[in-house]
Amino acid sequence: MTEIYQDVVSNLILEQLPYFIFWKNAELNYLGCNKNFSDLVKLNHPLEVVGKSDYDLPWGKDEADFFRKIDQEVMNSQQVSNTEEILRQADGLHKVMLVSKVPIKNSAGSVIGVLGMSTEITQQKKTEQELREAKDTVFKLAAQVAHDIRSPLVALNIFLQDIDALPEKQRNLMRSATQRINDIANNLLHHYVQQTHSKEAPLAEPIITLVDSVLSEKRVQFIQRNIQFKENIASNMYDAFVKVDPVAFKRALSNLLNNAAEAIRDSGIVEVSIEQKQQQLILSIRDTGCGISIDKLSLITQSGVTFGKQGGSGLGLTYAVEKIKEWQGNYTIKSTLGIGTTVTLTLPLAEPAAWFARPIYFTAHSILVVLDDDPSIHEVWQSRYKELVLHYPTLKIINFYQPADLIEFKHANKDKSCLYFIDYELIGKTQTGIELVKTLDIAKQSYLVTSRYEDKKIRQQCIDIGLTIIPKPYSAYIPFNLIK
């Protein structure tokens, strides 16, 4: 049973990420790492790090003291740390690392260690004097982190639904680790998106991805508090879009979630619900905080007014209300003293963007053709296929990792009813998935499956050739509809 667990974690999380990952116990001795980290510290195998401290690894005492100081601060404060750490190597050279560390807790909520994930940013630091270029570089790095992590996480979440052979404790640990890594990536991406993006005109954006990224940020931000952030999304909201400035919307939602969390004194729940009523999107934020009395409820949207929160400025709700009205929406606030508060936002639904893939239409004899360099994404589509083939046994799926193999298949099966699911970035290839679709002239029966769905250039390129995008996080959920 332990071997199954180790294989899943190693293959689907640690070894597929191009980053240095490690974890320590409360005494700051290493409990494990991925191969990238063991290579960095000149060990032959990740298991060799177990039991070692930073003083046993190939960097100086001053560096080891600093690393352990940050680790101890993370455990004591129970807060996320994003720091730059300098590694002095045996050859005298230095590496600058961007390191995210979070406390590890047991089921009782006690801190039992620290988890770290880092990537080298030496080259970025060398060019820091060019501020604009440096910020752009860091943003791209953050975006790449999110891209690299999302693919295996999608597959892992699907896999976790079917691992009844594992003990419940191990299943829960794996789910917790998956959510934590996803939250770190989204938090890093959100932090730099805010710094590198100017105000944008309202665009039609998928509401689920907007909400999910902000909730991930809040789970990390309030990790030291006993607060559960929950999502309750109606099943028909897959293709729900709203016309908003995405950066401003995330900021407004972030403010409202901060208000909700700060109103909770000890422990409680913040729940975000999304549903549709007629042509309106209804987004509710409910907390189990201290609540607001009726006589004060009418005052809270005034700038600078706040109740029941330590250190509150009273500006968060004001900003959110202004933006909601700017986007032709409305809001209501209901609160009961001692019970909690619910803020409900109403926004007009927008037509899904032209780049967004709607439900996939297929025939009982269709062939699903997947091209992706990531094995975990193939697992996702295999899982979807297994669901479909139970009802449509003549349906087929073919998996390719190399563009040349797909090209050969296409030429040999010109008359077959095929649906192509193609990744945008293919490791080691200069040709993108969009360029491949154009070359084969298969846009009408293809979908671009990518984590870079927020990139405006990619969106426009797809629109130009009639190709639609399936965001990789959506690949496990996009509806399949039979053409009868």
DOVEXRO-209596 format. One line per 2 residues: number of its first residue (from 1); for each residue x, y, z of C-alpha. Coordinates in steps of 0.05 Angstrom, whole numbers, plus 32768, in hexadecimal, padded with zeros to 4 digits. Layout:
! DOVEXRO-209596
NUM = X:Y:Z  ... .
//
This chain:
! DOVEXRO-209596
1 = 8000:8000:8000  8039:802F:8012 .
3 = 805B:8020:7FCF  801B:8035:7FAA .
5 = 8019:8076:7FD1  8062:8085:7FC4 .
7 = 805C:8076:7F7A  8020:80A5:7F73 .
9 = 8041:80DE:7F97  8084:80D5:7F74 .
11 = 8069:80CC:7F2D  802E:80FB:7F2D .
13 = 8046:8135:7F58  8090:8139:7F69 .
15 = 80B6:811F:7F2D  808C:8141:7EF7 .
17 = 809A:8187:7F12  80D9:81AC:7EFC .
19 = 80E2:81C9:7F42  8107:81B9:7F82 .
21 = 80D8:819C:7FB7  80E8:8186:7FFE .
23 = 80C7:817C:8041  80E1:817B:8089 .
25 = 80C9:8167:80CE  80C0:8195:8109 .
27 = 810A:818C:811B  811B:81A5:80D5 .
29 = 8138:8163:80BF  8128:814E:8078 .
31 = 80F1:811A:806F  80F4:8118:8023 .
33 = 80FD:813E:7FE1  80F6:8135:7F96 .
35 = 812F:8122:7F68  813B:8169:7F51 .
37 = 814B:817C:7F99  8177:813F:7FA6 .
39 = 819E:814F:7F66  81A6:8197:7F7E .
41 = 81C6:8181:7FC0  81F2:814C:7F9E .
43 = 81CE:810E:7FB9  81C6:80CF:7F90 .
45 = 817D:80C3:7FA2  8145:80EB:7FC5 .
47 = 8143:80B8:7FFE  818A:80CC:8012 .
49 = 8170:810F:802C  8145:80EE:8062 .
51 = 8160:80FF:80A7  8190:8134:8090 .
53 = 818F:817D:80A5  81A4:81BB:807E .
55 = 81E8:81B6:80A0  81F3:8173:807D .
57 = 81E7:8190:8037  821A:81B3:800A .
59 = 8210:81FB:8020  8230:8225:8056 .
61 = 821B:822D:809F  8201:8273:8093 .
63 = 81D3:825A:805C  81BC:821F:8086 .
65 = 81AD:824D:80C1  8184:827B:8094 .
67 = 815C:8241:8075  814C:8225:80B9 .
69 = 8139:826A:80D3  8105:8272:809B .
71 = 80EC:822B:80A7  80E2:823A:80F1 .
73 = 80BE:827B:80E2  808F:8257:80B3 .
75 = 807E:8223:80E8  8077:8256:8120 .
77 = 804C:8288:80F9  8027:8252:80D2 .
79 = 802B:827F:8095  8044:8277:804E .
81 = 808A:8291:8040  80A1:82A7:7FFA .
83 = 80EB:82B8:7FFE  812A:82BC:7FD5 .
85 = 8161:828F:7FEF  81A9:828E:7FD8 .
87 = 81CB:824A:7FD1  8217:8249:7FD4 .
89 = 822F:820C:7FAE  826F:81E4:7FBA .
91 = 828E:8203:7F7B  8286:8248:7F99 .
93 = 824D:825D:7F6B  820B:8277:7F86 .
95 = 81C4:8267:7F71  8189:8294:7F82 .
97 = 814A:826C:7F91  8102:8283:7F96 .
99 = 80E7:8259:7FCF  809F:824F:7FE8 .
101 = 8097:822D:802B  8057:8219:8050 .
103 = 804C:81F7:8093  8036:81AE:8093 .
105 = 7FFF:819D:80C4  7FE4:815C:80DE .
107 = 7F9A:814A:80E3  7F96:816D:8127 .
109 = 7FAE:81AE:8109  7FF3:81AC:812A .
111 = 8030:81C1:8102  805D:8185:80F6 .
113 = 808D:819F:80C1  8098:81CA:8085 .
115 = 808F:81C0:8039  80BB:81E7:8008 .
117 = 80B9:81F0:7FBD  80EE:821A:7F98 .
119 = 8107:822C:7F54  8148:824D:7F3F .
121 = 8143:8297:7F2D  818E:82A8:7F28 .
123 = 8188:82C3:7EE1  814B:82EC:7EF1 .
125 = 816F:830E:7F2B  81A9:8320:7EFD .
127 = 817B:834A:7ED3  8153:8369:7F0C .
129 = 816C:83B0:7EFC  813E:83AF:7EC0 .
131 = 80FF:83B1:7EEA  80CB:83A7:7EB3 .
133 = 80F0:836D:7E95  80FD:834E:7ED9 .
135 = 80B3:8352:7EED  809F:8333:7EAB .
137 = 80D1:82FA:7EB6  80B7:82EB:7EFB .
139 = 806F:82EB:7EE2  8081:82BA:7EAB .
141 = 80A4:828E:7EDF  8066:828F:7F0C .
143 = 8039:8280:7ED1  8066:8245:7EBD .
145 = 8063:822A:7F04  8018:822A:7F01 .
147 = 8018:820B:7EBC  8048:81D3:7ED0 .
149 = 8022:81C2:7F10  7FDB:81C4:7EF6 .
151 = 7FE2:818A:7EC5  7FF8:8154:7EF7 .
153 = 7FC8:816F:7F2B  7F8C:8166:7EFC .
155 = 7FA0:811E:7EF1  7FAE:8112:7F3A .
157 = 7F6A:812B:7F4F  7F49:80FB:7F1E .
159 = 7F75:80C3:7F37  7F65:80D0:7F80 .
161 = 7F1C:80C2:7F73  7F2C:8079:7F64 .
163 = 7F61:8065:7F97  7F35:8040:7FC8 .
165 = 7F6E:800F:7FD3  7F94:8043:7FFA .
167 = 7F84:8050:8044  7F59:808D:8050 .
169 = 7F91:80B0:8076  7FC0:80AB:803B .
171 = 7F8A:80C0:8009  7F7C:80FE:8033 .
173 = 7FC6:810E:8038  7FCD:810A:7FED .
175 = 7F91:8136:7FE1  7FAC:8169:8013 .
177 = 7FF0:8169:7FF2  7FD0:8172:7FAD .
179 = 7FA6:81AE:7FC5  7FE3:81CD:7FE8 .
181 = 8010:81CB:7FAB  7FD7:81E7:7F80 .
183 = 7FCD:821F:7FB3  8017:8231:7FB3 .
185 = 8018:8236:7F67  7FD9:8260:7F63 .
187 = 7FF1:828D:7F9C  8033:829A:7F78 .
189 = 8010:82A7:7F36  7FDD:82D6:7F56 .
191 = 8013:82FD:7F7A  8038:830E:7F3A .
193 = 7FFC:8317:7F0D  7FE6:8351:7F3A .
195 = 802A:8372:7F33  8032:836A:7EE7 .
197 = 7FED:8377:7ECB  7FCF:83BB:7EC1 .
199 = 7F84:83C8:7EC1  7F61:83A2:7E8A .
201 = 7F1F:83AE:7E65  7EE8:837D:7E7A .
203 = 7EEE:833A:7E58  7EC2:82FD:7E57 .
205 = 7EE5:82CE:7E88  7ED2:828A:7EA5 .
207 = 7EBB:8296:7EEB  7ED2:8254:7F08 .
209 = 7F1C:825F:7EF8  7F19:82A6:7F15 .
211 = 7EFA:828E:7F56  7F27:8251:7F5C .
213 = 7F68:8278:7F57  7F52:82A9:7F8D .
215 = 7F3A:8272:7FBC  7F7E:8250:7FB4 .
217 = 7F9F:8291:7FC9  7F73:8297:8007 .
219 = 7F80:824F:801D  7FCA:8261:801F .
221 = 7FC1:82A6:803C  7F97:828D:8077 .
223 = 7FBB:824B:8081  7FCA:825E:80C9 .
225 = 7F80:8265:80D8  7F4F:822D:80E2 .
227 = 7F24:8245:80A7  7F07:8218:8071 .
229 = 7EFF:8237:802C  7ECA:8211:8006 .
231 = 7EAE:8213:7FBF  7E66:8202:7FAC .
233 = 7E5F:8207:7F61  7E1F:81F3:7F3C .
235 = 7E2A:81BD:7F07  7E12:81E9:7ECE .
237 = 7E47:821E:7ED9  7E7D:81FE:7EAF .
239 = 7E76:8232:7E77  7E60:826C:7EA3 .
241 = 7E84:82AD:7E8E  7E80:82F4:7EAA .
243 = 7E9A:8333:7E89  7ECD:834F:7EBA .
245 = 7F14:8368:7EC0  7F33:8327:7ED9 .
247 = 7F68:8349:7F05  7F36:8379:7F25 .
249 = 7F03:8340:7F2F  7F37:8316:7F53 .
251 = 7F49:8351:7F7F  7F00:835F:7F90 .
253 = 7EF3:8316:7FA0  7F33:8314:7FC9 .
255 = 7F1B:834F:7FF2  7ED8:832E:8000 .
257 = 7EF9:82EC:8014  7F29:8312:8042 .
259 = 7EED:8334:8063  7ECB:82F1:806D .
261 = 7F09:82CF:808A  7F1A:830A:80B8 .
263 = 7ED4:8309:80D4  7EE0:82C3:80EF .
265 = 7F00:82C6:8133  7F15:827E:8141 .
267 = 7F00:824B:810E  7ECB:824A:80D8 .
269 = 7EB8:8244:808F  7EBA:8272:8053 .
271 = 7E91:8255:801A  7E8D:826F:7FD3 .
273 = 7E4F:8259:7FAC  7E43:8264:7F62 .
275 = 7E01:8259:7F3E  7DD7:8274:7F05 .
277 = 7D93:8294:7F08  7D77:82A7:7EC4 .
279 = 7DAE:82CF:7EA3  7DD0:82E3:7EE4 .
281 = 7E0B:82C4:7F07  7E02:82C1:7F52 .
283 = 7E42:82BE:7F7B  7E39:82B9:7FC6 .
285 = 7E6E:82BE:7FFC  7E56:82A3:803E .
287 = 7E7E:82A4:807F  7E71:828A:80C5 .
289 = 7E90:82C8:80E4  7E79:82F9:8119 .
291 = 7E43:8318:80EE  7E2C:8361:80EC .
293 = 7DF1:8380:8110  7DB7:839C:80E8 .
295 = 7DC5:83E4:80FE  7E0C:83E1:80E2 .
297 = 7DFE:83B9:80A3  7DEC:83F6:8079 .
299 = 7E2E:8418:808A  7E61:83E3:8076 .
301 = 7E65:83F6:802C  7E7F:843B:8040 .
303 = 7EC9:8444:8035  7EF1:843C:8076 .
305 = 7EB8:841B:809D  7EC5:83D5:80BB .
307 = 7EA7:83AC:80F3  7EBF:836F:8119 .
309 = 7F04:8369:80F9  7F47:837B:8117 .
311 = 7F70:83A9:80EA  7F39:83AF:80B5 .
313 = 7F3C:83EC:8088  7EF5:83EA:806E .
315 = 7F0E:83F2:8026  7F06:83AA:800C .
317 = 7EBA:83A8:8007  7EB8:83EE:7FEA .
319 = 7EE7:83DB:7FB2  7EC0:839B:7FA3 .
321 = 7E7D:83BF:7FA1  7E99:83F4:7F71 .
323 = 7EB3:83BF:7F42  7E73:8395:7F43 .
325 = 7E4A:83D3:7F30  7E7D:83E4:7EFA .
327 = 7E70:839F:7EDB  7E25:83AA:7EDC .
329 = 7E1B:837E:7F19  7DFC:8385:7F5D .
331 = 7E05:836C:7FA4  7DE0:835C:7FE4 .
333 = 7DFB:8352:802B  7DD7:832A:805F .
335 = 7DF2:8320:80A5  7DDE:8305:80E8 .
337 = 7E05:8318:8126  7E29:82DC:8142 .
339 = 7E16:82B0:8105  7E3B:82CD:80C9 .
341 = 7E35:82F6:8089  7E23:82E6:8041 .
343 = 7E37:8315:8009  7E14:8305:7FC7 .
345 = 7E2D:8322:7F85  7E02:8321:7F47 .
347 = 7E23:832A:7F03  7E06:8323:7EBD .
349 = 7E1C:82E4:7E9B  7E44:82EE:7E5B .
351 = 7E49:82C3:7E1E  7E83:8293:7E24 .
353 = 7EC1:82AE:7E01  7ECE:8299:7DBA .
355 = 7F0D:8274:7DCF  7EEA:8249:7E03 .
357 = 7ED6:8201:7DF3  7E8D:81F2:7DFF .
359 = 7E75:81AA:7E09  7E99:8177:7DDD .
361 = 7E6C:8157:7DA9  7E7E:8112:7D92 .
363 = 7E61:80D6:7D6E  7E5F:808E:7D87 .
365 = 7E97:807E:7D56  7EC4:80BA:7D64 .
367 = 7F0E:80B2:7D71  7F2A:80DE:7DA9 .
369 = 7F71:80F0:7D96  7F9C:810E:7DCE .
371 = 7FE0:8130:7DC2  8003:8146:7E02 .
373 = 8049:813D:7E1E  802D:8136:7E65 .
375 = 801A:80EF:7E79  7FEC:8109:7EAF .
377 = 7FBF:812C:7E7C  7FBA:80EB:7E54 .
379 = 7FA2:80CB:7E95  7F6B:8100:7E9A .
381 = 7F52:80F2:7E54  7F57:80A7:7E5F .
383 = 7F2B:80B1:7E9C  7EF8:80D8:7E74 .
385 = 7EFA:80A3:7E3D  7EED:806B:7E6F .
387 = 7EAD:808F:7E85  7E96:8097:7E3D .
389 = 7EA7:8052:7E22  7E79:8032:7E55 .
391 = 7E3F:8051:7E2D  7E5F:8054:7DE8 .
393 = 7E8B:8016:7DDF  7E9E:8029:7D97 .
395 = 7EC0:8068:7DAF  7F0D:8067:7DAB .
397 = 7F47:808F:7DC8  7F8E:8095:7DAE .
399 = 7FC6:80B7:7DD5  8003:80D9:7DB5 .
401 = 803F:80FB:7DD5  8062:8111:7D95 .
403 = 8045:813E:7D5F  8063:8112:7D28 .
405 = 803A:80D7:7D3F  7FFA:80FF:7D3D .
407 = 800A:811A:7CF8  8015:80D3:7CDF .
409 = 7FD3:80BD:7CFE  7FAE:80F7:7CDF .
411 = 7FC7:80E7:7C99  7FB4:809E:7CA1 .
413 = 7F6E:80AC:7CBC  7F54:80E6:7C93 .
415 = 7F0E:80C9:7C8F  7F06:80B7:7CD9 .
417 = 7EDC:80DF:7D09  7F11:80FA:7D38 .
419 = 7F13:812D:7D70  7F58:8149:7D7F .
421 = 7F6D:8161:7DC4  7FB0:8184:7DBB .
423 = 7FDF:81A5:7DED  7FFB:81EA:7DDE .
425 = 8042:81DF:7DF7  8067:81A0:7DE4 .
427 = 80AA:8194:7E06  80E5:8198:7DD6 .
429 = 80BA:81B0:7D9B  80BA:81F6:7D7D .
431 = 8076:81EC:7D5D  803B:81FC:7D89 .
433 = 7FFA:81D6:7D8C  7FD7:820F:7D68 .
435 = 800A:820C:7D2F  8001:81C1:7D2A .
437 = 7FB5:81C8:7D25  7FBE:81FC:7CED .
439 = 7FEF:81CF:7CC8  7FBF:8194:7CCA .
441 = 7F81:81C0:7CBE  7F5B:819F:7CF7 .
443 = 7F43:81DB:7D1F  7EF9:81CA:7D18 .
445 = 7F02:8186:7D39  7F39:819A:7D6A .
447 = 7F40:81B7:7DB0  7F7D:81D9:7DCD .
449 = 7F86:81BD:7E14  7FB4:81ED:7E3A .
451 = 7FC3:820E:7E7C  7FD3:824E:7E57 .
453 = 7F8A:825E:7E49  7F92:82A3:7E69 .
455 = 7FC5:82B8:7E35  7FA2:82EA:7E08 .
457 = 7FD0:82DC:7DCD  7FC0:8292:7DCF .
459 = 7F76:82A1:7DD5  7F78:82CE:7D97 .
461 = 7FA0:829C:7D6F  7F6B:8268:7D7D .
463 = 7F32:8296:7D6B  7F55:82A7:7D29 .
465 = 7F54:825F:7D11  7F13:8248:7D32 .
467 = 7F35:821E:7D68  7F19:821C:7DAE .
469 = 7F3D:8213:7DF1  7F31:81E3:7E2A .
471 = 7F54:81FE:7E68  7F7B:81C3:7E84 .
473 = 7F58:81C8:7EC8  7F16:81BF:7EA2 .
475 = 7F2B:8181:7E7B  7F10:8153:7EB2 .
477 = 7ECB:8175:7EB0  7EBA:818D:7E6A .
479 = 7E79:816C:7E54  7E77:8139:7E1C .
481 = 7E36:813A:7DF3  7E24:8103:7DC2 .
483 = 7E0F:8117:7D7B  7DD2:80EB:7D6D .
//
